[in-house]
Amino acid sequence: MIEISSPTQQDRIIDLLTAIDTGDVTFTFKEKKGISLYFDTTTDDLEQAAKIAKRAIKAEPWGSILYFRSVPHHQ
């Protein structure tokens, strides 16, 4: 599971990440707690999944100026 923390653009982040399919990595939205969004991923490499999510968000016009955090979330 990874955690994306952002006070804004949460719906866009959910839509963006759930549309990602690299063949090895996909994301499934699980829940929202405050400003944190939690996603399950199909890879065991949570560090890599967090990096993929961060790159995808930063590649968006609205994401390039967004203050957010993308980290592995260990339950």
PDB file of N, CA, C and O in Angstrom:
ATOM      1  N   MET A   1       0.841  -1.163   0.000  1.00  0.00           N
ATOM      2  CA  MET A   1       0.000   0.000   0.000  1.00  0.00           C
ATOM      3  C   MET A   1       0.891   1.233   0.000  1.00  0.00           C
ATOM      4  O   MET A   1       1.942   1.249   0.641  1.00  0.00           O
ATOM      5  N   ILE A   2       0.462   2.276  -0.730  1.00  0.00           N
ATOM      6  CA  ILE A   2       1.167   3.551  -0.683  1.00  0.00           C
ATOM      7  C   ILE A   2       0.219   4.628  -0.176  1.00  0.00           C
ATOM      8  O   ILE A   2      -1.003   4.487  -0.231  1.00  0.00           O
ATOM      9  N   GLU A   3       0.809   5.694   0.312  1.00  0.00           N
ATOM     10  CA  GLU A   3       0.045   6.827   0.835  1.00  0.00           C
ATOM     11  C   GLU A   3       0.428   8.071   0.046  1.00  0.00           C
ATOM     12  O   GLU A   3       1.609   8.379  -0.119  1.00  0.00           O
ATOM     13  N   ILE A   4      -0.581   8.777  -0.435  1.00  0.00           N
ATOM     14  CA  ILE A   4      -0.398  10.068  -1.076  1.00  0.00           C
ATOM     15  C   ILE A   4      -1.069  11.086  -0.173  1.00  0.00           C
ATOM     16  O   ILE A   4      -2.265  10.984   0.100  1.00  0.00           O
ATOM     17  N   SER A   5      -0.313  12.062   0.289  1.00  0.00           N
ATOM     18  CA  SER A   5      -0.874  13.119   1.135  1.00  0.00           C
ATOM     19  C   SER A   5      -0.906  14.410   0.341  1.00  0.00           C
ATOM     20  O   SER A   5       0.124  14.893  -0.128  1.00  0.00           O
ATOM     21  N   SER A   6      -2.110  14.968   0.196  1.00  0.00           N
ATOM     22  CA  SER A   6      -2.292  16.220  -0.521  1.00  0.00           C
ATOM     23  C   SER A   6      -3.586  16.860  -0.050  1.00  0.00           C
ATOM     24  O   SER A   6      -4.621  16.196   0.008  1.00  0.00           O
ATOM     25  N   PRO A   7      -3.542  18.138   0.286  1.00  0.00           N
ATOM     26  CA  PRO A   7      -4.767  18.797   0.734  1.00  0.00           C
ATOM     27  C   PRO A   7      -5.705  19.161  -0.416  1.00  0.00           C
ATOM     28  O   PRO A   7      -6.877  19.459  -0.186  1.00  0.00           O
ATOM     29  N   THR A   8      -5.200  19.139  -1.656  1.00  0.00           N
ATOM     30  CA  THR A   8      -6.030  19.498  -2.808  1.00  0.00           C
ATOM     31  C   THR A   8      -5.852  18.476  -3.923  1.00  0.00           C
ATOM     32  O   THR A   8      -4.955  17.635  -3.877  1.00  0.00           O
ATOM     33  N   GLN A   9      -6.715  18.565  -4.916  1.00  0.00           N
ATOM     34  CA  GLN A   9      -6.657  17.722  -6.122  1.00  0.00           C
ATOM     35  C   GLN A   9      -6.810  16.233  -5.833  1.00  0.00           C
ATOM     36  O   GLN A   9      -6.334  15.404  -6.609  1.00  0.00           O
ATOM     37  N   GLN A  10      -7.454  15.887  -4.746  1.00  0.00           N
ATOM     38  CA  GLN A  10      -7.559  14.474  -4.373  1.00  0.00           C
ATOM     39  C   GLN A  10      -8.335  13.650  -5.391  1.00  0.00           C
ATOM     40  O   GLN A  10      -7.945  12.522  -5.694  1.00  0.00           O
ATOM     41  N   ASP A  11      -9.430  14.192  -5.926  1.00  0.00           N
ATOM     42  CA  ASP A  11     -10.198  13.443  -6.925  1.00  0.00           C
ATOM     43  C   ASP A  11      -9.365  13.192  -8.177  1.00  0.00           C
ATOM     44  O   ASP A  11      -9.425  12.111  -8.762  1.00  0.00           O
ATOM     45  N   ARG A  12      -8.594  14.183  -8.583  1.00  0.00           N
ATOM     46  CA  ARG A  12      -7.732  14.017  -9.755  1.00  0.00           C
ATOM     47  C   ARG A  12      -6.643  12.984  -9.497  1.00  0.00           C
ATOM     48  O   ARG A  12      -6.314  12.196 -10.384  1.00  0.00           O
ATOM     49  N   ILE A  13      -6.090  12.981  -8.309  1.00  0.00           N
ATOM     50  CA  ILE A  13      -5.051  12.002  -7.960  1.00  0.00           C
ATOM     51  C   ILE A  13      -5.631  10.591  -8.014  1.00  0.00           C
ATOM     52  O   ILE A  13      -5.010   9.683  -8.566  1.00  0.00           O
ATOM     53  N   ILE A  14      -6.801  10.410  -7.451  1.00  0.00           N
ATOM     54  CA  ILE A  14      -7.462   9.094  -7.476  1.00  0.00           C
ATOM     55  C   ILE A  14      -7.697   8.649  -8.914  1.00  0.00           C
ATOM     56  O   ILE A  14      -7.372   7.518  -9.276  1.00  0.00           O
ATOM     57  N   ASP A  15      -8.261   9.536  -9.737  1.00  0.00           N
ATOM     58  CA  ASP A  15      -8.530   9.192 -11.136  1.00  0.00           C
ATOM     59  C   ASP A  15      -7.248   8.852 -11.885  1.00  0.00           C
ATOM     60  O   ASP A  15      -7.211   7.893 -12.656  1.00  0.00           O
ATOM     61  N   LEU A  16      -6.198   9.636 -11.659  1.00  0.00           N
ATOM     62  CA  LEU A  16      -4.932   9.424 -12.348  1.00  0.00           C
ATOM     63  C   LEU A  16      -4.304   8.087 -11.969  1.00  0.00           C
ATOM     64  O   LEU A  16      -3.938   7.302 -12.844  1.00  0.00           O
ATOM     65  N   LEU A  17      -4.178   7.827 -10.673  1.00  0.00           N
ATOM     66  CA  LEU A  17      -3.483   6.613 -10.244  1.00  0.00           C
ATOM     67  C   LEU A  17      -4.259   5.346 -10.572  1.00  0.00           C
ATOM     68  O   LEU A  17      -3.652   4.333 -10.918  1.00  0.00           O
ATOM     69  N   THR A  18      -5.570   5.375 -10.473  1.00  0.00           N
ATOM     70  CA  THR A  18      -6.343   4.166 -10.782  1.00  0.00           C
ATOM     71  C   THR A  18      -6.346   3.867 -12.282  1.00  0.00           C
ATOM     72  O   THR A  18      -6.721   2.767 -12.687  1.00  0.00           O
ATOM     73  N   ALA A  19      -5.935   4.825 -13.106  1.00  0.00           N
ATOM     74  CA  ALA A  19      -5.842   4.599 -14.554  1.00  0.00           C
ATOM     75  C   ALA A  19      -4.478   4.065 -14.968  1.00  0.00           C
ATOM     76  O   ALA A  19      -4.310   3.640 -16.112  1.00  0.00           O
ATOM     77  N   ILE A  20      -3.501   4.075 -14.068  1.00  0.00           N
ATOM     78  CA  ILE A  20      -2.149   3.609 -14.394  1.00  0.00           C
ATOM     79  C   ILE A  20      -2.128   2.080 -14.491  1.00  0.00           C
ATOM     80  O   ILE A  20      -2.641   1.370 -13.627  1.00  0.00           O
ATOM     81  N   ASP A  21      -1.516   1.608 -15.577  1.00  0.00           N
ATOM     82  CA  ASP A  21      -1.268   0.169 -15.742  1.00  0.00           C
ATOM     83  C   ASP A  21       0.018   0.023 -16.538  1.00  0.00           C
ATOM     84  O   ASP A  21       0.011   0.102 -17.766  1.00  0.00           O
ATOM     85  N   THR A  22       1.117  -0.188 -15.831  1.00  0.00           N
ATOM     86  CA  THR A  22       2.414  -0.313 -16.497  1.00  0.00           C
ATOM     87  C   THR A  22       2.689  -1.747 -16.938  1.00  0.00           C
ATOM     88  O   THR A  22       3.744  -2.037 -17.502  1.00  0.00           O
ATOM     89  N   GLY A  23       1.753  -2.627 -16.683  1.00  0.00           N
ATOM     90  CA  GLY A  23       1.976  -4.049 -16.939  1.00  0.00           C
ATOM     91  C   GLY A  23       2.397  -4.752 -15.663  1.00  0.00           C
ATOM     92  O   GLY A  23       1.945  -5.860 -15.375  1.00  0.00           O
ATOM     93  N   ASP A  24       3.266  -4.102 -14.896  1.00  0.00           N
ATOM     94  CA  ASP A  24       3.717  -4.650 -13.615  1.00  0.00           C
ATOM     95  C   ASP A  24       3.049  -3.975 -12.421  1.00  0.00           C
ATOM     96  O   ASP A  24       2.926  -4.570 -11.350  1.00  0.00           O
ATOM     97  N   VAL A  25       2.619  -2.733 -12.612  1.00  0.00           N
ATOM     98  CA  VAL A  25       2.095  -1.950 -11.488  1.00  0.00           C
ATOM     99  C   VAL A  25       0.736  -1.359 -11.832  1.00  0.00           C
ATOM    100  O   VAL A  25       0.565  -0.713 -12.866  1.00  0.00           O
ATOM    101  N   THR A  26      -0.221  -1.590 -10.950  1.00  0.00           N
ATOM    102  CA  THR A  26      -1.509  -0.906 -11.007  1.00  0.00           C
ATOM    103  C   THR A  26      -1.828  -0.423  -9.595  1.00  0.00           C
ATOM    104  O   THR A  26      -1.262  -0.913  -8.617  1.00  0.00           O
ATOM    105  N   PHE A  27      -2.728   0.530  -9.501  1.00  0.00           N
ATOM    106  CA  PHE A  27      -3.131   1.088  -8.220  1.00  0.00           C
ATOM    107  C   PHE A  27      -4.640   0.967  -8.052  1.00  0.00           C
ATOM    108  O   PHE A  27      -5.402   1.176  -8.995  1.00  0.00           O
ATOM    109  N   THR A  28      -5.055   0.629  -6.845  1.00  0.00           N
ATOM    110  CA  THR A  28      -6.473   0.552  -6.498  1.00  0.00           C
ATOM    111  C   THR A  28      -6.707   1.433  -5.277  1.00  0.00           C
ATOM    112  O   THR A  28      -6.074   1.250  -4.238  1.00  0.00           O
ATOM    113  N   PHE A  29      -7.623   2.391  -5.411  1.00  0.00           N
ATOM    114  CA  PHE A  29      -7.920   3.280  -4.288  1.00  0.00           C
ATOM    115  C   PHE A  29      -8.607   2.499  -3.178  1.00  0.00           C
ATOM    116  O   PHE A  29      -9.566   1.768  -3.423  1.00  0.00           O
ATOM    117  N   LYS A  30      -8.104   2.660  -1.944  1.00  0.00           N
ATOM    118  CA  LYS A  30      -8.678   1.948  -0.797  1.00  0.00           C
ATOM    119  C   LYS A  30      -9.465   2.869   0.125  1.00  0.00           C
ATOM    120  O   LYS A  30     -10.622   2.586   0.438  1.00  0.00           O
ATOM    121  N   GLU A  31      -8.848   3.980   0.571  1.00  0.00           N
ATOM    122  CA  GLU A  31      -9.552   4.847   1.505  1.00  0.00           C
ATOM    123  C   GLU A  31      -8.891   6.208   1.612  1.00  0.00           C
ATOM    124  O   GLU A  31      -7.752   6.419   1.196  1.00  0.00           O
ATOM    125  N   LYS A  32      -9.656   7.118   2.188  1.00  0.00           N
ATOM    126  CA  LYS A  32      -9.177   8.475   2.454  1.00  0.00           C
ATOM    127  C   LYS A  32      -9.291   8.719   3.954  1.00  0.00           C
ATOM    128  O   LYS A  32     -10.314   8.425   4.572  1.00  0.00           O
ATOM    129  N   LYS A  33      -8.206   9.268   4.532  1.00  0.00           N
ATOM    130  CA  LYS A  33      -8.213   9.672   5.941  1.00  0.00           C
ATOM    131  C   LYS A  33      -7.605  11.062   6.002  1.00  0.00           C
ATOM    132  O   LYS A  33      -6.395  11.214   5.834  1.00  0.00           O
ATOM    133  N   GLY A  34      -8.417  12.072   6.237  1.00  0.00           N
ATOM    134  CA  GLY A  34      -7.922  13.443   6.261  1.00  0.00           C
ATOM    135  C   GLY A  34      -7.390  13.822   4.891  1.00  0.00           C
ATOM    136  O   GLY A  34      -8.110  13.744   3.895  1.00  0.00           O
ATOM    137  N   ILE A  35      -6.121  14.234   4.840  1.00  0.00           N
ATOM    138  CA  ILE A  35      -5.522  14.594   3.553  1.00  0.00           C
ATOM    139  C   ILE A  35      -4.783  13.425   2.911  1.00  0.00           C
ATOM    140  O   ILE A  35      -4.165  13.590   1.860  1.00  0.00           O
ATOM    141  N   SER A  36      -4.838  12.262   3.521  1.00  0.00           N
ATOM    142  CA  SER A  36      -4.114  11.093   3.015  1.00  0.00           C
ATOM    143  C   SER A  36      -5.025  10.179   2.208  1.00  0.00           C
ATOM    144  O   SER A  36      -6.149   9.872   2.605  1.00  0.00           O
ATOM    145  N   LEU A  37      -4.503   9.756   1.065  1.00  0.00           N
ATOM    146  CA  LEU A  37      -5.182   8.785   0.203  1.00  0.00           C
ATOM    147  C   LEU A  37      -4.341   7.522   0.212  1.00  0.00           C
ATOM    148  O   LEU A  37      -3.117   7.585   0.102  1.00  0.00           O
ATOM    149  N   TYR A  38      -4.991   6.380   0.342  1.00  0.00           N
ATOM    150  CA  TYR A  38      -4.292   5.095   0.414  1.00  0.00           C
ATOM    151  C   TYR A  38      -4.653   4.242  -0.800  1.00  0.00           C
ATOM    152  O   TYR A  38      -5.822   4.098  -1.159  1.00  0.00           O
ATOM    153  N   PHE A  39      -3.618   3.686  -1.417  1.00  0.00           N
ATOM    154  CA  PHE A  39      -3.785   2.862  -2.606  1.00  0.00           C
ATOM    155  C   PHE A  39      -3.085   1.530  -2.426  1.00  0.00           C
ATOM    156  O   PHE A  39      -1.936   1.474  -1.986  1.00  0.00           O
ATOM    157  N   ASP A  40      -3.790   0.450  -2.772  1.00  0.00           N
ATOM    158  CA  ASP A  40      -3.146  -0.851  -2.897  1.00  0.00           C
ATOM    159  C   ASP A  40      -2.446  -0.871  -4.243  1.00  0.00           C
ATOM    160  O   ASP A  40      -2.866  -0.188  -5.177  1.00  0.00           O
ATOM    161  N   THR A  41      -1.392  -1.643  -4.345  1.00  0.00           N
ATOM    162  CA  THR A  41      -0.654  -1.761  -5.595  1.00  0.00           C
ATOM    163  C   THR A  41      -0.322  -3.226  -5.856  1.00  0.00           C
ATOM    164  O   THR A  41      -0.251  -4.035  -4.931  1.00  0.00           O
ATOM    165  N   THR A  42      -0.120  -3.551  -7.124  1.00  0.00           N
ATOM    166  CA  THR A  42       0.123  -4.946  -7.494  1.00  0.00           C
ATOM    167  C   THR A  42       1.581  -5.341  -7.380  1.00  0.00           C
ATOM    168  O   THR A  42       1.924  -6.486  -7.675  1.00  0.00           O
ATOM    169  N   THR A  43       2.445  -4.440  -6.967  1.00  0.00           N
ATOM    170  CA  THR A  43       3.860  -4.763  -6.814  1.00  0.00           C
ATOM    171  C   THR A  43       4.238  -4.856  -5.342  1.00  0.00           C
ATOM    172  O   THR A  43       3.639  -4.197  -4.492  1.00  0.00           O
ATOM    173  N   ASP A  44       5.227  -5.674  -5.055  1.00  0.00           N
ATOM    174  CA  ASP A  44       5.741  -5.770  -3.688  1.00  0.00           C
ATOM    175  C   ASP A  44       6.749  -4.664  -3.388  1.00  0.00           C
ATOM    176  O   ASP A  44       7.064  -4.405  -2.226  1.00  0.00           O
ATOM    177  N   ASP A  45       7.258  -4.009  -4.442  1.00  0.00           N
ATOM    178  CA  ASP A  45       8.236  -2.933  -4.285  1.00  0.00           C
ATOM    179  C   ASP A  45       7.495  -1.610  -4.052  1.00  0.00           C
ATOM    180  O   ASP A  45       7.225  -0.862  -4.991  1.00  0.00           O
ATOM    181  N   LEU A  46       7.178  -1.344  -2.801  1.00  0.00           N
ATOM    182  CA  LEU A  46       6.390  -0.156  -2.468  1.00  0.00           C
ATOM    183  C   LEU A  46       7.156   1.140  -2.724  1.00  0.00           C
ATOM    184  O   LEU A  46       6.550   2.160  -3.054  1.00  0.00           O
ATOM    185  N   GLU A  47       8.465   1.110  -2.578  1.00  0.00           N
ATOM    186  CA  GLU A  47       9.273   2.302  -2.881  1.00  0.00           C
ATOM    187  C   GLU A  47       9.118   2.671  -4.357  1.00  0.00           C
ATOM    188  O   GLU A  47       8.927   3.838  -4.699  1.00  0.00           O
ATOM    189  N   GLN A  48       9.201   1.675  -5.215  1.00  0.00           N
ATOM    190  CA  GLN A  48       9.056   1.911  -6.649  1.00  0.00           C
ATOM    191  C   GLN A  48       7.643   2.375  -6.982  1.00  0.00           C
ATOM    192  O   GLN A  48       7.469   3.273  -7.805  1.00  0.00           O
ATOM    193  N   ALA A  49       6.647   1.787  -6.365  1.00  0.00           N
ATOM    194  CA  ALA A  49       5.263   2.190  -6.609  1.00  0.00           C
ATOM    195  C   ALA A  49       5.050   3.649  -6.211  1.00  0.00           C
ATOM    196  O   ALA A  49       4.383   4.393  -6.929  1.00  0.00           O
ATOM    197  N   ALA A  50       5.609   4.064  -5.078  1.00  0.00           N
ATOM    198  CA  ALA A  50       5.492   5.456  -4.638  1.00  0.00           C
ATOM    199  C   ALA A  50       6.166   6.396  -5.626  1.00  0.00           C
ATOM    200  O   ALA A  50       5.664   7.492  -5.874  1.00  0.00           O
ATOM    201  N   LYS A  51       7.298   5.983  -6.194  1.00  0.00           N
ATOM    202  CA  LYS A  51       8.001   6.800  -7.186  1.00  0.00           C
ATOM    203  C   LYS A  51       7.196   6.912  -8.481  1.00  0.00           C
ATOM    204  O   LYS A  51       7.133   7.983  -9.086  1.00  0.00           O
ATOM    205  N   ILE A  52       6.589   5.816  -8.900  1.00  0.00           N
ATOM    206  CA  ILE A  52       5.756   5.832 -10.109  1.00  0.00           C
ATOM    207  C   ILE A  52       4.593   6.796  -9.910  1.00  0.00           C
ATOM    208  O   ILE A  52       4.280   7.591 -10.797  1.00  0.00           O
ATOM    209  N   ALA A  53       3.958   6.726  -8.751  1.00  0.00           N
ATOM    210  CA  ALA A  53       2.834   7.620  -8.462  1.00  0.00           C
ATOM    211  C   ALA A  53       3.286   9.078  -8.456  1.00  0.00           C
ATOM    212  O   ALA A  53       2.609   9.943  -9.011  1.00  0.00           O
ATOM    213  N   LYS A  54       4.416   9.346  -7.837  1.00  0.00           N
ATOM    214  CA  LYS A  54       4.932  10.719  -7.756  1.00  0.00           C
ATOM    215  C   LYS A  54       5.239  11.259  -9.154  1.00  0.00           C
ATOM    216  O   LYS A  54       4.881  12.391  -9.478  1.00  0.00           O
ATOM    217  N   ARG A  55       5.900  10.449  -9.979  1.00  0.00           N
ATOM    218  CA  ARG A  55       6.214  10.894 -11.347  1.00  0.00           C
ATOM    219  C   ARG A  55       4.949  11.170 -12.146  1.00  0.00           C
ATOM    220  O   ARG A  55       4.883  12.146 -12.893  1.00  0.00           O
ATOM    221  N   ALA A  56       3.944  10.311 -11.991  1.00  0.00           N
ATOM    222  CA  ALA A  56       2.697  10.486 -12.733  1.00  0.00           C
ATOM    223  C   ALA A  56       1.994  11.779 -12.324  1.00  0.00           C
ATOM    224  O   ALA A  56       1.492  12.513 -13.175  1.00  0.00           O
ATOM    225  N   ILE A  57       1.960  12.056 -11.029  1.00  0.00           N
ATOM    226  CA  ILE A  57       1.306  13.278 -10.550  1.00  0.00           C
ATOM    227  C   ILE A  57       2.071  14.506 -11.031  1.00  0.00           C
ATOM    228  O   ILE A  57       1.461  15.459 -11.515  1.00  0.00           O
ATOM    229  N   LYS A  58       3.385  14.497 -10.907  1.00  0.00           N
ATOM    230  CA  LYS A  58       4.200  15.648 -11.324  1.00  0.00           C
ATOM    231  C   LYS A  58       4.134  15.882 -12.835  1.00  0.00           C
ATOM    232  O   LYS A  58       4.372  17.003 -13.285  1.00  0.00           O
ATOM    233  N   ALA A  59       3.823  14.874 -13.615  1.00  0.00           N
ATOM    234  CA  ALA A  59       3.735  15.013 -15.068  1.00  0.00           C
ATOM    235  C   ALA A  59       2.461  15.736 -15.506  1.00  0.00           C
ATOM    236  O   ALA A  59       2.376  16.213 -16.637  1.00  0.00           O
ATOM    237  N   GLU A  60       1.487  15.815 -14.625  1.00  0.00           N
ATOM    238  CA  GLU A  60       0.236  16.501 -14.946  1.00  0.00           C
ATOM    239  C   GLU A  60       0.413  18.017 -14.791  1.00  0.00           C
ATOM    240  O   GLU A  60       1.161  18.461 -13.920  1.00  0.00           O
ATOM    241  N   PRO A  61      -0.271  18.821 -15.631  1.00  0.00           N
ATOM    242  CA  PRO A  61      -0.163  20.278 -15.488  1.00  0.00           C
ATOM    243  C   PRO A  61      -0.545  20.766 -14.085  1.00  0.00           C
ATOM    244  O   PRO A  61       0.091  21.672 -13.547  1.00  0.00           O
ATOM    245  N   TRP A  62      -1.562  20.175 -13.509  1.00  0.00           N
ATOM    246  CA  TRP A  62      -1.993  20.564 -12.160  1.00  0.00           C
ATOM    247  C   TRP A  62      -1.083  19.978 -11.092  1.00  0.00           C
ATOM    248  O   TRP A  62      -1.038  20.494  -9.976  1.00  0.00           O
ATOM    249  N   GLY A  63      -0.361  18.920 -11.406  1.00  0.00           N
ATOM    250  CA  GLY A  63       0.498  18.252 -10.431  1.00  0.00           C
ATOM    251  C   GLY A  63       1.895  18.844 -10.329  1.00  0.00           C
ATOM    252  O   GLY A  63       2.581  18.665  -9.322  1.00  0.00           O
ATOM    253  N   SER A  64       2.310  19.544 -11.365  1.00  0.00           N
ATOM    254  CA  SER A  64       3.669  20.094 -11.363  1.00  0.00           C
ATOM    255  C   SER A  64       3.845  21.184 -10.305  1.00  0.00           C
ATOM    256  O   SER A  64       4.971  21.473  -9.900  1.00  0.00           O
ATOM    257  N   ILE A  65       2.746  21.788  -9.857  1.00  0.00           N
ATOM    258  CA  ILE A  65       2.821  22.839  -8.832  1.00  0.00           C
ATOM    259  C   ILE A  65       2.185  22.396  -7.514  1.00  0.00           C
ATOM    260  O   ILE A  65       2.068  23.185  -6.576  1.00  0.00           O
ATOM    261  N   LEU A  66       1.782  21.147  -7.455  1.00  0.00           N
ATOM    262  CA  LEU A  66       1.081  20.626  -6.286  1.00  0.00           C
ATOM    263  C   LEU A  66       2.064  20.220  -5.192  1.00  0.00           C
ATOM    264  O   LEU A  66       3.068  19.557  -5.455  1.00  0.00           O
ATOM    265  N   TYR A  67       1.762  20.626  -3.969  1.00  0.00           N
ATOM    266  CA  TYR A  67       2.555  20.161  -2.824  1.00  0.00           C
ATOM    267  C   TYR A  67       1.919  18.869  -2.323  1.00  0.00           C
ATOM    268  O   TYR A  67       0.771  18.874  -1.881  1.00  0.00           O
ATOM    269  N   PHE A  68       2.653  17.768  -2.390  1.00  0.00           N
ATOM    270  CA  PHE A  68       2.123  16.484  -1.950  1.00  0.00           C
ATOM    271  C   PHE A  68       3.275  15.588  -1.515  1.00  0.00           C
ATOM    272  O   PHE A  68       4.448  15.911  -1.702  1.00  0.00           O
ATOM    273  N   ARG A  69       2.911  14.464  -0.935  1.00  0.00           N
ATOM    274  CA  ARG A  69       3.887  13.473  -0.476  1.00  0.00           C
ATOM    275  C   ARG A  69       3.426  12.105  -0.954  1.00  0.00           C
ATOM    276  O   ARG A  69       2.242  11.778  -0.867  1.00  0.00           O
ATOM    277  N   SER A  70       4.353  11.312  -1.456  1.00  0.00           N
ATOM    278  CA  SER A  70       4.068   9.962  -1.933  1.00  0.00           C
ATOM    279  C   SER A  70       5.053   9.014  -1.261  1.00  0.00           C
ATOM    280  O   SER A  70       6.255   9.076  -1.519  1.00  0.00           O
ATOM    281  N   VAL A  71       4.542   8.133  -0.396  1.00  0.00           N
ATOM    282  CA  VAL A  71       5.423   7.246   0.372  1.00  0.00           C
ATOM    283  C   VAL A  71       4.810   5.856   0.503  1.00  0.00           C
ATOM    284  O   VAL A  71       3.594   5.692   0.403  1.00  0.00           O
ATOM    285  N   PRO A  72       5.659   4.860   0.725  1.00  0.00           N
ATOM    286  CA  PRO A  72       5.133   3.524   1.033  1.00  0.00           C
ATOM    287  C   PRO A  72       4.401   3.576   2.384  1.00  0.00           C
ATOM    288  O   PRO A  72       4.797   4.316   3.285  1.00  0.00           O
ATOM    289  N   HIS A  73       3.363   2.808   2.505  1.00  0.00           N
ATOM    290  CA  HIS A  73       2.628   2.734   3.772  1.00  0.00           C
ATOM    291  C   HIS A  73       2.647   1.295   4.232  1.00  0.00           C
ATOM    292  O   HIS A  73       2.037   0.426   3.608  1.00  0.00           O
ATOM    293  N   HIS A  74       3.341   1.044   5.316  1.00  0.00           N
ATOM    294  CA  HIS A  74       3.438  -0.309   5.847  1.00  0.00           C
ATOM    295  C   HIS A  74       2.397  -0.457   6.965  1.00  0.00           C
ATOM    296  O   HIS A  74       2.375   0.307   7.929  1.00  0.00           O
ATOM    297  N   GLN A  75       1.559  -1.443   6.802  1.00  0.00           N
ATOM    298  CA  GLN A  75       0.467  -1.632   7.766  1.00  0.00           C
ATOM    299  C   GLN A  75       0.954  -2.350   9.003  1.00  0.00           C
ATOM    300  O   GLN A  75       0.172  -2.595   9.922  1.00  0.00           O
TER     301      GLN A  75
END
